[in-house]
């Protein structure tokens, strides 16, 4: 049986918030930040729901190294 994603609860909270706020991300920054905090606690690849944040970080790092 696969392990439960450690950040699934936070991901669900984001979905609830977005639905309740007509998908306006600006109104859900607090819950998005909670998911980022959760993702920071686990090694890369441990949480499927964190994979989007991990990809975002990789892209930022790539852009920084290109601009040098």
PDB file of N, CA, C and O in Angstrom:
ATOM      1  N   UNK A   1       0.846  -1.189   0.000  1.00  0.00           N
ATOM      2  CA  UNK A   1       0.000   0.000   0.000  1.00  0.00           C
ATOM      3  C   UNK A   1       0.887   1.246   0.000  1.00  0.00           C
ATOM      4  O   UNK A   1       1.782   1.350   0.839  1.00  0.00           O
ATOM      5  N   UNK A   2       0.666   2.190  -0.912  1.00  0.00           N
ATOM      6  CA  UNK A   2       1.526   3.384  -0.958  1.00  0.00           C
ATOM      7  C   UNK A   2       1.357   4.255   0.293  1.00  0.00           C
ATOM      8  O   UNK A   2       0.288   4.315   0.901  1.00  0.00           O
ATOM      9  N   UNK A   3       2.444   4.917   0.646  1.00  0.00           N
ATOM     10  CA  UNK A   3       2.397   5.812   1.801  1.00  0.00           C
ATOM     11  C   UNK A   3       1.554   7.039   1.468  1.00  0.00           C
ATOM     12  O   UNK A   3       1.523   7.504   0.329  1.00  0.00           O
ATOM     13  N   UNK A   4       0.879   7.544   2.481  1.00  0.00           N
ATOM     14  CA  UNK A   4       0.090   8.767   2.315  1.00  0.00           C
ATOM     15  C   UNK A   4       1.050   9.937   2.106  1.00  0.00           C
ATOM     16  O   UNK A   4       2.091  10.025   2.757  1.00  0.00           O
ATOM     17  N   UNK A   5       0.692  10.817   1.206  1.00  0.00           N
ATOM     18  CA  UNK A   5       1.517  11.992   0.947  1.00  0.00           C
ATOM     19  C   UNK A   5       1.514  12.877   2.189  1.00  0.00           C
ATOM     20  O   UNK A   5       0.442  13.229   2.681  1.00  0.00           O
ATOM     21  N   UNK A   6       2.691  13.249   2.711  1.00  0.00           N
ATOM     22  CA  UNK A   6       2.734  14.017   3.959  1.00  0.00           C
ATOM     23  C   UNK A   6       2.136  15.416   3.854  1.00  0.00           C
ATOM     24  O   UNK A   6       1.784  16.009   4.874  1.00  0.00           O
ATOM     25  N   UNK A   7       2.016  15.949   2.650  1.00  0.00           N
ATOM     26  CA  UNK A   7       1.494  17.313   2.487  1.00  0.00           C
ATOM     27  C   UNK A   7       0.117  17.341   1.814  1.00  0.00           C
ATOM     28  O   UNK A   7      -0.345  18.393   1.371  1.00  0.00           O
ATOM     29  N   UNK A   8      -0.520  16.191   1.744  1.00  0.00           N
ATOM     30  CA  UNK A   8      -1.834  16.086   1.105  1.00  0.00           C
ATOM     31  C   UNK A   8      -2.863  17.006   1.766  1.00  0.00           C
ATOM     32  O   UNK A   8      -3.660  17.646   1.080  1.00  0.00           O
ATOM     33  N   UNK A   9      -2.843  17.070   3.089  1.00  0.00           N
ATOM     34  CA  UNK A   9      -3.820  17.897   3.814  1.00  0.00           C
ATOM     35  C   UNK A   9      -3.718  19.355   3.369  1.00  0.00           C
ATOM     36  O   UNK A   9      -4.735  19.998   3.111  1.00  0.00           O
ATOM     37  N   UNK A  10      -2.491  19.878   3.279  1.00  0.00           N
ATOM     38  CA  UNK A  10      -2.290  21.273   2.875  1.00  0.00           C
ATOM     39  C   UNK A  10      -2.734  21.487   1.426  1.00  0.00           C
ATOM     40  O   UNK A  10      -3.299  22.530   1.096  1.00  0.00           O
ATOM     41  N   UNK A  11      -2.477  20.502   0.564  1.00  0.00           N
ATOM     42  CA  UNK A  11      -2.885  20.616  -0.836  1.00  0.00           C
ATOM     43  C   UNK A  11      -4.412  20.682  -0.937  1.00  0.00           C
ATOM     44  O   UNK A  11      -4.957  21.442  -1.737  1.00  0.00           O
ATOM     45  N   UNK A  12      -5.088  19.882  -0.123  1.00  0.00           N
ATOM     46  CA  UNK A  12      -6.560  19.908  -0.114  1.00  0.00           C
ATOM     47  C   UNK A  12      -7.083  21.246   0.398  1.00  0.00           C
ATOM     48  O   UNK A  12      -8.089  21.759  -0.094  1.00  0.00           O
ATOM     49  N   UNK A  13      -6.394  21.805   1.387  1.00  0.00           N
ATOM     50  CA  UNK A  13      -6.795  23.119   1.921  1.00  0.00           C
ATOM     51  C   UNK A  13      -6.675  24.195   0.843  1.00  0.00           C
ATOM     52  O   UNK A  13      -7.511  25.096   0.766  1.00  0.00           O
ATOM     53  N   UNK A  14      -5.643  24.103   0.016  1.00  0.00           N
ATOM     54  CA  UNK A  14      -5.484  25.066  -1.083  1.00  0.00           C
ATOM     55  C   UNK A  14      -6.650  24.937  -2.050  1.00  0.00           C
ATOM     56  O   UNK A  14      -7.228  25.939  -2.471  1.00  0.00           O
ATOM     57  N   UNK A  15      -6.994  23.709  -2.398  1.00  0.00           N
ATOM     58  CA  UNK A  15      -8.112  23.511  -3.328  1.00  0.00           C
ATOM     59  C   UNK A  15      -9.409  24.085  -2.763  1.00  0.00           C
ATOM     60  O   UNK A  15     -10.169  24.743  -3.474  1.00  0.00           O
ATOM     61  N   UNK A  16      -9.653  23.831  -1.481  1.00  0.00           N
ATOM     62  CA  UNK A  16     -10.867  24.368  -0.841  1.00  0.00           C
ATOM     63  C   UNK A  16     -10.862  25.892  -0.878  1.00  0.00           C
ATOM     64  O   UNK A  16     -11.872  26.518  -1.197  1.00  0.00           O
ATOM     65  N   UNK A  17      -9.718  26.481  -0.548  1.00  0.00           N
ATOM     66  CA  UNK A  17      -9.594  27.939  -0.528  1.00  0.00           C
ATOM     67  C   UNK A  17      -9.819  28.525  -1.923  1.00  0.00           C
ATOM     68  O   UNK A  17     -10.555  29.498  -2.083  1.00  0.00           O
ATOM     69  N   UNK A  18      -9.187  27.931  -2.918  1.00  0.00           N
ATOM     70  CA  UNK A  18      -9.336  28.433  -4.284  1.00  0.00           C
ATOM     71  C   UNK A  18     -10.792  28.362  -4.743  1.00  0.00           C
ATOM     72  O   UNK A  18     -11.308  29.302  -5.347  1.00  0.00           O
ATOM     73  N   UNK A  19     -11.440  27.251  -4.453  1.00  0.00           N
ATOM     74  CA  UNK A  19     -12.843  27.113  -4.844  1.00  0.00           C
ATOM     75  C   UNK A  19     -13.711  28.151  -4.139  1.00  0.00           C
ATOM     76  O   UNK A  19     -14.607  28.737  -4.747  1.00  0.00           O
ATOM     77  N   UNK A  20     -13.441  28.373  -2.854  1.00  0.00           N
ATOM     78  CA  UNK A  20     -14.238  29.321  -2.078  1.00  0.00           C
ATOM     79  C   UNK A  20     -13.999  30.768  -2.496  1.00  0.00           C
ATOM     80  O   UNK A  20     -14.840  31.636  -2.263  1.00  0.00           O
ATOM     81  N   UNK A  21     -12.838  31.025  -3.120  1.00  0.00           N
ATOM     82  CA  UNK A  21     -12.471  32.398  -3.484  1.00  0.00           C
ATOM     83  C   UNK A  21     -12.390  32.604  -4.996  1.00  0.00           C
ATOM     84  O   UNK A  21     -11.629  33.442  -5.481  1.00  0.00           O
ATOM     85  N   UNK A  22     -13.186  31.828  -5.733  1.00  0.00           N
ATOM     86  CA  UNK A  22     -13.266  31.998  -7.179  1.00  0.00           C
ATOM     87  C   UNK A  22     -11.894  31.895  -7.862  1.00  0.00           C
ATOM     88  O   UNK A  22     -11.610  32.602  -8.829  1.00  0.00           O
ATOM     89  N   UNK A  23     -11.059  31.002  -7.336  1.00  0.00           N
ATOM     90  CA  UNK A  23      -9.737  30.707  -7.886  1.00  0.00           C
ATOM     91  C   UNK A  23      -8.799  31.916  -7.936  1.00  0.00           C
ATOM     92  O   UNK A  23      -7.971  32.039  -8.839  1.00  0.00           O
ATOM     93  N   UNK A  24      -8.942  32.797  -6.959  1.00  0.00           N
ATOM     94  CA  UNK A  24      -8.036  33.940  -6.850  1.00  0.00           C
ATOM     95  C   UNK A  24      -6.907  33.571  -5.885  1.00  0.00           C
ATOM     96  O   UNK A  24      -7.089  33.561  -4.668  1.00  0.00           O
ATOM     97  N   UNK A  25      -5.730  33.267  -6.459  1.00  0.00           N
ATOM     98  CA  UNK A  25      -4.578  32.845  -5.651  1.00  0.00           C
ATOM     99  C   UNK A  25      -4.226  33.845  -4.559  1.00  0.00           C
ATOM    100  O   UNK A  25      -3.804  33.459  -3.469  1.00  0.00           O
ATOM    101  N   UNK A  26      -4.398  35.121  -4.851  1.00  0.00           N
ATOM    102  CA  UNK A  26      -4.028  36.162  -3.892  1.00  0.00           C
ATOM    103  C   UNK A  26      -4.779  36.023  -2.568  1.00  0.00           C
ATOM    104  O   UNK A  26      -4.285  36.450  -1.524  1.00  0.00           O
ATOM    105  N   UNK A  27      -5.958  35.433  -2.610  1.00  0.00           N
ATOM    106  CA  UNK A  27      -6.743  35.266  -1.378  1.00  0.00           C
ATOM    107  C   UNK A  27      -6.356  34.010  -0.613  1.00  0.00           C
ATOM    108  O   UNK A  27      -6.861  33.769   0.483  1.00  0.00           O
ATOM    109  N   UNK A  28      -5.470  33.214  -1.179  1.00  0.00           N
ATOM    110  CA  UNK A  28      -5.100  31.925  -0.558  1.00  0.00           C
ATOM    111  C   UNK A  28      -3.611  31.851  -0.225  1.00  0.00           C
ATOM    112  O   UNK A  28      -3.078  30.758  -0.037  1.00  0.00           O
ATOM    113  N   UNK A  29      -2.939  32.986  -0.151  1.00  0.00           N
ATOM    114  CA  UNK A  29      -1.498  32.983   0.098  1.00  0.00           C
ATOM    115  C   UNK A  29      -1.128  32.301   1.410  1.00  0.00           C
ATOM    116  O   UNK A  29      -0.091  31.641   1.484  1.00  0.00           O
ATOM    117  N   UNK A  30      -1.942  32.445   2.435  1.00  0.00           N
ATOM    118  CA  UNK A  30      -1.625  31.827   3.732  1.00  0.00           C
ATOM    119  C   UNK A  30      -1.604  30.302   3.626  1.00  0.00           C
ATOM    120  O   UNK A  30      -0.697  29.660   4.157  1.00  0.00           O
ATOM    121  N   UNK A  31      -2.595  29.717   2.945  1.00  0.00           N
ATOM    122  CA  UNK A  31      -2.615  28.256   2.824  1.00  0.00           C
ATOM    123  C   UNK A  31      -1.548  27.759   1.863  1.00  0.00           C
ATOM    124  O   UNK A  31      -1.022  26.658   2.030  1.00  0.00           O
ATOM    125  N   UNK A  32      -1.226  28.564   0.857  1.00  0.00           N
ATOM    126  CA  UNK A  32      -0.137  28.203  -0.062  1.00  0.00           C
ATOM    127  C   UNK A  32       1.184  28.198   0.702  1.00  0.00           C
ATOM    128  O   UNK A  32       2.020  27.319   0.496  1.00  0.00           O
ATOM    129  N   UNK A  33       1.369  29.169   1.576  1.00  0.00           N
ATOM    130  CA  UNK A  33       2.585  29.235   2.392  1.00  0.00           C
ATOM    131  C   UNK A  33       2.684  28.026   3.325  1.00  0.00           C
ATOM    132  O   UNK A  33       3.777  27.508   3.558  1.00  0.00           O
ATOM    133  N   UNK A  34       1.554  27.581   3.853  1.00  0.00           N
ATOM    134  CA  UNK A  34       1.542  26.385   4.713  1.00  0.00           C
ATOM    135  C   UNK A  34       2.011  25.162   3.934  1.00  0.00           C
ATOM    136  O   UNK A  34       2.747  24.331   4.467  1.00  0.00           O
ATOM    137  N   UNK A  35       1.593  25.045   2.681  1.00  0.00           N
ATOM    138  CA  UNK A  35       2.046  23.918   1.855  1.00  0.00           C
ATOM    139  C   UNK A  35       3.547  24.034   1.608  1.00  0.00           C
ATOM    140  O   UNK A  35       4.260  23.033   1.675  1.00  0.00           O
ATOM    141  N   UNK A  36       4.034  25.234   1.324  1.00  0.00           N
ATOM    142  CA  UNK A  36       5.481  25.416   1.114  1.00  0.00           C
ATOM    143  C   UNK A  36       6.272  25.008   2.363  1.00  0.00           C
ATOM    144  O   UNK A  36       7.329  24.385   2.262  1.00  0.00           O
ATOM    145  N   UNK A  37       5.744  25.367   3.544  1.00  0.00           N
ATOM    146  CA  UNK A  37       6.411  24.980   4.796  1.00  0.00           C
ATOM    147  C   UNK A  37       6.446  23.463   4.938  1.00  0.00           C
ATOM    148  O   UNK A  37       7.462  22.891   5.335  1.00  0.00           O
ATOM    149  N   UNK A  38       5.331  22.818   4.611  1.00  0.00           N
ATOM    150  CA  UNK A  38       5.267  21.365   4.691  1.00  0.00           C
ATOM    151  C   UNK A  38       6.285  20.749   3.725  1.00  0.00           C
ATOM    152  O   UNK A  38       7.020  19.833   4.092  1.00  0.00           O
ATOM    153  N   UNK A  39       6.321  21.248   2.518  1.00  0.00           N
ATOM    154  CA  UNK A  39       7.237  20.704   1.503  1.00  0.00           C
ATOM    155  C   UNK A  39       8.697  20.843   1.934  1.00  0.00           C
ATOM    156  O   UNK A  39       9.521  19.975   1.648  1.00  0.00           O
ATOM    157  N   UNK A  40       9.004  21.931   2.618  1.00  0.00           N
ATOM    158  CA  UNK A  40      10.386  22.175   3.057  1.00  0.00           C
ATOM    159  C   UNK A  40      10.836  21.163   4.111  1.00  0.00           C
ATOM    160  O   UNK A  40      12.036  20.996   4.332  1.00  0.00           O
ATOM    161  N   UNK A  41       9.896  20.496   4.756  1.00  0.00           N
ATOM    162  CA  UNK A  41      10.235  19.542   5.808  1.00  0.00           C
ATOM    163  C   UNK A  41      10.638  18.164   5.282  1.00  0.00           C
ATOM    164  O   UNK A  41      11.167  17.346   6.035  1.00  0.00           O
ATOM    165  N   UNK A  42      10.394  17.901   4.005  1.00  0.00           N
ATOM    166  CA  UNK A  42      10.614  16.558   3.461  1.00  0.00           C
ATOM    167  C   UNK A  42      11.634  16.591   2.328  1.00  0.00           C
ATOM    168  O   UNK A  42      11.764  17.594   1.626  1.00  0.00           O
ATOM    169  N   UNK A  43      12.361  15.476   2.157  1.00  0.00           N
ATOM    170  CA  UNK A  43      13.339  15.430   1.063  1.00  0.00           C
ATOM    171  C   UNK A  43      12.635  15.494  -0.295  1.00  0.00           C
ATOM    172  O   UNK A  43      11.485  15.080  -0.443  1.00  0.00           O
ATOM    173  N   UNK A  44      13.349  16.015  -1.261  1.00  0.00           N
ATOM    174  CA  UNK A  44      12.816  16.141  -2.617  1.00  0.00           C
ATOM    175  C   UNK A  44      12.314  14.778  -3.103  1.00  0.00           C
ATOM    176  O   UNK A  44      12.984  13.761  -2.926  1.00  0.00           O
ATOM    177  N   UNK A  45      11.148  14.774  -3.707  1.00  0.00           N
ATOM    178  CA  UNK A  45      10.589  13.544  -4.239  1.00  0.00           C
ATOM    179  C   UNK A  45       9.729  12.773  -3.251  1.00  0.00           C
ATOM    180  O   UNK A  45       9.060  11.816  -3.640  1.00  0.00           O
ATOM    181  N   UNK A  46       9.729  13.162  -1.991  1.00  0.00           N
ATOM    182  CA  UNK A  46       8.945  12.447  -0.969  1.00  0.00           C
ATOM    183  C   UNK A  46       7.451  12.742  -1.110  1.00  0.00           C
ATOM    184  O   UNK A  46       6.621  11.870  -0.853  1.00  0.00           O
ATOM    185  N   UNK A  47       7.107  13.960  -1.515  1.00  0.00           N
ATOM    186  CA  UNK A  47       5.712  14.366  -1.616  1.00  0.00           C
ATOM    187  C   UNK A  47       5.363  14.699  -3.061  1.00  0.00           C
ATOM    188  O   UNK A  47       5.972  15.579  -3.669  1.00  0.00           O
ATOM    189  N   UNK A  48       4.383  13.993  -3.603  1.00  0.00           N
ATOM    190  CA  UNK A  48       3.946  14.254  -4.976  1.00  0.00           C
ATOM    191  C   UNK A  48       3.365  15.656  -5.090  1.00  0.00           C
ATOM    192  O   UNK A  48       3.594  16.341  -6.087  1.00  0.00           O
ATOM    193  N   UNK A  49       2.610  16.091  -4.075  1.00  0.00           N
ATOM    194  CA  UNK A  49       1.980  17.410  -4.158  1.00  0.00           C
ATOM    195  C   UNK A  49       3.014  18.537  -4.120  1.00  0.00           C
ATOM    196  O   UNK A  49       2.705  19.666  -4.500  1.00  0.00           O
ATOM    197  N   UNK A  50       4.219  18.252  -3.673  1.00  0.00           N
ATOM    198  CA  UNK A  50       5.270  19.274  -3.619  1.00  0.00           C
ATOM    199  C   UNK A  50       6.071  19.352  -4.920  1.00  0.00           C
ATOM    200  O   UNK A  50       6.892  20.255  -5.082  1.00  0.00           O
ATOM    201  N   UNK A  51       5.849  18.440  -5.828  1.00  0.00           N
ATOM    202  CA  UNK A  51       6.666  18.387  -7.043  1.00  0.00           C
ATOM    203  C   UNK A  51       6.593  19.677  -7.854  1.00  0.00           C
ATOM    204  O   UNK A  51       7.576  20.057  -8.489  1.00  0.00           O
ATOM    205  N   UNK A  52       5.445  20.360  -7.845  1.00  0.00           N
ATOM    206  CA  UNK A  52       5.334  21.632  -8.574  1.00  0.00           C
ATOM    207  C   UNK A  52       6.225  22.704  -7.977  1.00  0.00           C
ATOM    208  O   UNK A  52       6.846  23.475  -8.709  1.00  0.00           O
ATOM    209  N   UNK A  53       6.296  22.761  -6.637  1.00  0.00           N
ATOM    210  CA  UNK A  53       7.173  23.722  -5.974  1.00  0.00           C
ATOM    211  C   UNK A  53       8.632  23.388  -6.230  1.00  0.00           C
ATOM    212  O   UNK A  53       9.455  24.284  -6.417  1.00  0.00           O
ATOM    213  N   UNK A  54       8.959  22.092  -6.241  1.00  0.00           N
ATOM    214  CA  UNK A  54      10.335  21.672  -6.483  1.00  0.00           C
ATOM    215  C   UNK A  54      10.768  22.086  -7.890  1.00  0.00           C
ATOM    216  O   UNK A  54      11.885  22.567  -8.084  1.00  0.00           O
ATOM    217  N   UNK A  55       9.882  21.898  -8.867  1.00  0.00           N
ATOM    218  CA  UNK A  55      10.184  22.285 -10.251  1.00  0.00           C
ATOM    219  C   UNK A  55      10.353  23.802 -10.350  1.00  0.00           C
ATOM    220  O   UNK A  55      11.241  24.290 -11.049  1.00  0.00           O
ATOM    221  N   UNK A  56       9.504  24.533  -9.653  1.00  0.00           N
ATOM    222  CA  UNK A  56       9.578  25.996  -9.636  1.00  0.00           C
ATOM    223  C   UNK A  56      10.937  26.456  -9.091  1.00  0.00           C
ATOM    224  O   UNK A  56      11.554  27.365  -9.647  1.00  0.00           O
ATOM    225  N   UNK A  57      11.398  25.831  -8.011  1.00  0.00           N
ATOM    226  CA  UNK A  57      12.691  26.185  -7.417  1.00  0.00           C
ATOM    227  C   UNK A  57      13.838  25.883  -8.371  1.00  0.00           C
ATOM    228  O   UNK A  57      14.770  26.677  -8.498  1.00  0.00           O
ATOM    229  N   UNK A  58      13.771  24.735  -9.042  1.00  0.00           N
ATOM    230  CA  UNK A  58      14.811  24.372 -10.011  1.00  0.00           C
ATOM    231  C   UNK A  58      14.885  25.395 -11.136  1.00  0.00           C
ATOM    232  O   UNK A  58      15.977  25.769 -11.563  1.00  0.00           O
ATOM    233  N   UNK A  59      13.737  25.848 -11.616  1.00  0.00           N
ATOM    234  CA  UNK A  59      13.708  26.832 -12.694  1.00  0.00           C
ATOM    235  C   UNK A  59      14.295  28.165 -12.233  1.00  0.00           C
ATOM    236  O   UNK A  59      15.017  28.817 -12.987  1.00  0.00           O
ATOM    237  N   UNK A  60      13.991  28.574 -11.006  1.00  0.00           N
ATOM    238  CA  UNK A  60      14.548  29.818 -10.464  1.00  0.00           C
ATOM    239  C   UNK A  60      16.068  29.727 -10.382  1.00  0.00           C
ATOM    240  O   UNK A  60      16.773  30.666 -10.750  1.00  0.00           O
ATOM    241  N   UNK A  61      16.568  28.591  -9.899  1.00  0.00           N
ATOM    242  CA  UNK A  61      18.019  28.409  -9.788  1.00  0.00           C
ATOM    243  C   UNK A  61      18.679  28.430 -11.162  1.00  0.00           C
ATOM    244  O   UNK A  61      19.754  29.006 -11.328  1.00  0.00           O
ATOM    245  N   UNK A  62      18.041  27.806 -12.141  1.00  0.00           N
ATOM    246  CA  UNK A  62      18.579  27.788 -13.492  1.00  0.00           C
ATOM    247  C   UNK A  62      18.648  29.200 -14.067  1.00  0.00           C
ATOM    248  O   UNK A  62      19.631  29.560 -14.716  1.00  0.00           O
ATOM    249  N   UNK A  63      17.614  29.996 -13.834  1.00  0.00           N
ATOM    250  CA  UNK A  63      17.603  31.373 -14.327  1.00  0.00           C
ATOM    251  C   UNK A  63      18.693  32.210 -13.664  1.00  0.00           C
ATOM    252  O   UNK A  63      19.332  33.030 -14.323  1.00  0.00           O
ATOM    253  N   UNK A  64      18.911  32.008 -12.358  1.00  0.00           N
ATOM    254  CA  UNK A  64      19.958  32.742 -11.644  1.00  0.00           C
ATOM    255  C   UNK A  64      21.332  32.422 -12.221  1.00  0.00           C
ATOM    256  O   UNK A  64      22.145  33.321 -12.430  1.00  0.00           O
ATOM    257  N   UNK A  65      21.590  31.145 -12.477  1.00  0.00           N
ATOM    258  CA  UNK A  65      22.919  30.760 -12.980  1.00  0.00           C
ATOM    259  C   UNK A  65      23.133  31.251 -14.412  1.00  0.00           C
ATOM    260  O   UNK A  65      24.268  31.518 -14.806  1.00  0.00           O
ATOM    261  N   UNK A  66      22.056  31.372 -15.198  1.00  0.00           N
ATOM    262  CA  UNK A  66      22.169  31.884 -16.561  1.00  0.00           C
ATOM    263  C   UNK A  66      22.473  33.375 -16.584  1.00  0.00           C
ATOM    264  O   UNK A  66      23.153  33.856 -17.491  1.00  0.00           O
ATOM    265  N   UNK A  67      21.977  34.105 -15.601  1.00  0.00           N
ATOM    266  CA  UNK A  67      22.136  35.552 -15.599  1.00  0.00           C
ATOM    267  C   UNK A  67      23.515  35.998 -15.097  1.00  0.00           C
ATOM    268  O   UNK A  67      23.828  37.188 -15.133  1.00  0.00           O
ATOM    269  N   UNK A  68      24.327  35.070 -14.638  1.00  0.00           N
ATOM    270  CA  UNK A  68      25.680  35.425 -14.152  1.00  0.00           C
ATOM    271  C   UNK A  68      26.662  35.529 -15.268  1.00  0.00           C
ATOM    272  O   UNK A  68      27.836  35.817 -15.033  1.00  0.00           O
TER     273      UNK A  68
END
